[in-house]
Amino acid sequence: MPGTVLLLAASPVGKSRLVDAASVLPVLAAVPPAVLSGTDTANVVELADPLEPQAVLTRLRAVAATPGPLTVFIAGQLALDRRQHLPHLALARTTPATVRYTALPWQWIREEFRLRSPGSTTLLVDLHADAEAWGWLRTHALDSGRNNAVFGRIAPPPSRRTVAVPAYMKTIATILRSGWRPPVEQLHQQAFGRLGPDAYGDVVLTVPPAPVAVPGGFVPRPTYRPEQPRPQAPDRPKAPDRPQEDPHVQITAAVQAGRHQDADALALAHEQAAARAHGVASEQALHWSEVRADLAMFARDSARSCRIWLTVAETRLTAGQSPDAATVEKAVDRAHHQWGQVRDKTQAQELGALLAQLRARVPGRRPGALENVQKQLRELQATPF
């Protein structure tokens, strides 16, 4: 049966743009449709920097109605609307203030593919989250539907005045241009194996295909697992003094207003209160440490963010957590990512030495992480101040 392919690349124009999503389309377009789909023949629908959510919805409904296998490639920018705080795919006219009206609600993608046969839909996703969406991902999974296979990554906001590229999706396209399409799980692993150190802090999406239909009905589905390869942080601890209020909301408001010091001070107060009540190695205290690491990233202080993530990792290891524990690996991966953004040579050397020691104990899931740190440290030492 012929397959269908949807290529969707969307990001805002102007100052709100975090990623040049459409830059991947020429590379994907060079791949034969049958290879994109993994079927003998396939039809391709392409959407480049669409303007209106309703126009995208129309295309989603059209491809969702096709009977054969459906493969959806999505490159773009993830944002939250300010009223309901729900994830959206930013479109060409989207600004932080207009997400609710000008961006595509991610739930539309989930709902339009909801009635398709299990195992017939595959999403390959390369997203960059803005600051608010990145904070939201700490305690939420990006729900793309229980019947769909989902592979890809969500990257944190790029450095200030930097427009990122959809490196994961470009790598997928480069692999497919060989003319052979490996199984989607293998394709995903190959792509991540080729990405550089900037991807160590990404949220990785891995939801395998659902069982296919059989005569007489459907094979029972396994328990749905949202696309989060590692456990998310524990449930948000309540504020120590005013448990009826969620301090995360106050912190988010401070970040949005550019009051980064106020946001960090509030998080620090909760971190210290949790440490006094439960211990410095408790999940309650470490949650707030991780919040502060992300706040430093939002404030463009990569060195401080790296240092906090290193401290979190060391604390977890000292408390007896295994080097291959998901929470430990996440902390070291995030430290590695932030270290790559440090521009001050002295700080980079100091933090790099600490990171190398940790990487020797916590190599992570991607090969070559320790070697990458050691190589960059040698380059730093060879570079004059």
Sequence and secondary structure as in RCSB ss.txt:
>XXXX:A:sequence
MPGTVLLLAASPVGKSRLVDAASVLPVLAAVPPAVLSGTDTANVVELADPLEPQAVLTRLRAVAATPGPLTVFIA
GQLALDRRQHLPHLALARTTPATVRYTALPWQWIREEFRLRSPGSTTLLVDLHADAEAWGWLRTHALDSGRNNAV
FGRIAPPPSRRTVAVPAYMKTIATILRSGWRPPVEQLHQQAFGRLGPDAYGDVVLTVPPAPVAVPGGFVPRPTYR
PEQPRPQAPDRPKAPDRPQEDPHVQITAAVQAGRHQDADALALAHEQAAARAHGVASEQALHWSEVRADLAMFAR
DSARSCRIWLTVAETRLTAGQSPDAATVEKAVDRAHHQWGQVRDKTQAQELGALLAQLRARVPGRRPGALENVQK
QLRELQATPF
>XXXX:A:secstr
  EEEEEEEE  SGGG  B GGGGHHHHHTS HHHHHTSSSEEEEEEES S HHHHHHHHHHHHT SS EEEEEE
EEEEE TTT  EEE  TT  TTSHHHHSEEHHHHHHHTTTS TTSEEEEEEEEE HHHHHHTTT      TTSEE
EEEEE    TT  B  HHHHHHHHHHTTS    HHHHHHHHHHH  GGGTT EEEEE     EETTEE       
 S SS    S    SS TTS HHHHHHHHHHTT HHHHHHHHHHHHHHHHHHH TTSHHHHHHHHHHHHHHHHTT
 HHHHHHHHHHHHHHHHHTT  TT HHHHHHHHHHHHHHTT   HHHHHHHHHHHHHHHHH   SSTTHHHHHHH
HHHHHHHS  
